[in-house]
Amino acid sequence: MARFVAVTPSQQNNQLSFSPLASSLSDFSGTKLHCSHIHFKRKQWQTKSASFYVSASSNKKILIMGGTRFIGVFLSRLLVKEGHQVTLFTRGKAPVTQQLPGESDSDYADFSSKILHLKGDRQDFEFVKSSLSAQGFDVVYDINGREAVEVEPILDALPNMEQFIYCSSAGVYLKSDLLPHAEVDAVDPKSRHKGKLETESLLQSRGVNWTSIRPVYIYGPLNYNPVEEWFFHRLKAGRPIPIPSSGLQITQLGHVKDLARAFVQVLGNDKASKAIFNISGEKYVTFDGLARACAKAGGFPEPELIHYNPKDYDFGKKKAFPFRDQHFFASTEKSKSVLGFENEFDLVEGLTDSYNLDFGRGTYRKEADFSTDDIILGKTLVSV
């Protein structure tokens, strides 16, 4: 099980809590695992060359909005390793740091001795303004911002900020027959991610130096969305995997560690100024192919795939499948040509990394729920 270490701030919500914390993770080249279920050699998370990281001319005072869950956990480690002073802004309801599976005690201790924490609620806009202006951060990474109104106080508090780096989403693109989605493609103002679109517009209008990253589906260790975990639960239980329609729908996944590296690569990078980049895996994959890739990553037998018509079922508020039932993938050519960005993980290697460092160790975010599967399988078996 993953070990959690936390320092709980004693200050109340509207008081500034700014102090070094005893907790951390390391750079993700972590300790090699020695487990019988590992079938692929996990790539060490390190640079391919000395020029990989794009650093500013000097170490920066960096604020990460969020940072205790998924993306920020990996991003903060890389930034600390680069020598930057990193502060996490959170409500303090979750442990500020946690030791990663495969991370040595010494690496974790080193990270935790350097990470800082600013406790507060980003919805308390006056507190955000006062606390951030008092600290004067050089760079802000906004990992959990969903609405433009949440970002405006940050911009007001830091008029001399050097760069604002935003985690947007490829979900902002307008559904189209012409794929993959590129950064210049039409966006959907009615998207459930419209708040991210409005944030990008705000950044443009304010004239700040900004960069926006649009991931597609993100996967990897500590993923709080049931992406690969959904498949792993069914594979472990030896159950058939229900997949909507033909199973030939094409989608795209990017590993969280690669995404974190992309976030670091745009820091202080003139080529990333006032620009948007899609970041995800290089290869696209069908739903059926993803199920097979998950099986291969976990060392499971070839899965039995059951296809069904979603229109034949009423699942109520439950979600029967973790992906949108359509083709959904984006071009990453711009990040490669402009930034020179390259992924470290291919899909099976990335899924293997996720399995070995998370689900395969018995840790996951959600308990298995096969209730919708049973509805599908019951009707399918009866109709055959």
Salt bridges, closest charged atoms under 4 A:
ASP27 OD2 - LYS81 NZ 3.31
GLU103 OE2 - ARG77 NE 3.30
ASP105 OD1 - ARG3 NH2 3.65
ASP110 OD1 - LYS114 NZ 3.26
GLU126 OE2 - LYS129 NZ 3.93
ASP142 OD1 - ARG122 NH1 2.83
GLU150 OE1 - ARG122 NE 3.92
GLU152 OE2 - ARG206 NH1 3.85
ASP156 OD2 - LYS129 NZ 3.90
ASP156 OD1 - ARG206 NH2 2.84
GLU162 OE1 - LYS60 NZ 2.80
GLU200 OE1 - ARG214 NH2 2.59
GLU229 OE2 - HIS233 NE2 3.95
ASP258 OD1 - ARG261 NH1 2.80
GLU282 OE2 - LYS336 NZ 3.17
ASP288 OD1 - HIS307 NE2 2.88
GLU302 OE2 - ARG292 NE 3.07
GLU333 OE2 - LYS336 NZ 2.93
GLU342 OE1 - LYS48 NZ 3.46
GLU344 OE2 - ARG261 NH2 3.78
GLU349 OE1 - LYS43 NZ 3.76
ASP353 OD1 - ARG42 NE 3.52
ASP353 OD2 - HIS255 NE2 2.97
ASP353 OD2 - LYS257 NZ 3.15
ASP358 OD2 - ARG365 NH1 2.83
ASP369 OD2 - LYS318 NZ 3.31
ASP373 OD2 - ARG234 NE 2.65
ASP374 OD1 - ARG239 NH2 2.54
